[in-house]
């Protein structure tokens, strides 16, 4: 979970596809996630990729000493 880009690690590159998928469908930068990206991006396992998933992904990239750090779990 979390590796939306499919490169084998969870990095900033994984947040961008999620961010683009959360835009209005009429926005020029909108891009839907495919099934694999949706599975990887749904880090809270609620069945859809939402802003909360993007925030959890962001928190997992912080230094472990940061108060907002949150490890990804599944």
C-alpha positions, -999 to +999 in steps of 0.1 A: +000+000+000+011+035-008+032+028-038+009+044-063+037+050-089+047+013-088+084+021-084+089-001-053+090+026-027+067+052-011+079+086-021+065+120-031+060+106-066+031+086-051+012+116-039+009+133-073-013+107-090-036+108-059-037+146-060-045+146-097-073+121-092-089+143-065-093+173-088-126+180-105-130+159-136-132+191-157-098+203-144-071+200-171-048+182-148-074+156-137-063+121-142-082+090-129-063+063-111-063+028-127-073-002-106-037-009-093-032+027-084-065+028-066-056-004-046-022+011-037-036+045-029-064+034-006-041+033+024-070+033+049-088+004+031-122+022+030-127+013-007-119+046-023-089+070-026-098+103-008-080+132+008-074+113+040-053+087+020-032+115+006-027+129+041-018+095+056+007+090+028+022+125+034+025+118+072+044+085+064+071+104+046+079+127+075+109+120+097+100+095+124+108+121+151+082+145+137+051+148+159+028+142+129+047+111+116+024+081+110+037+048+098+017+031+071+001-001+083-021-027+067 
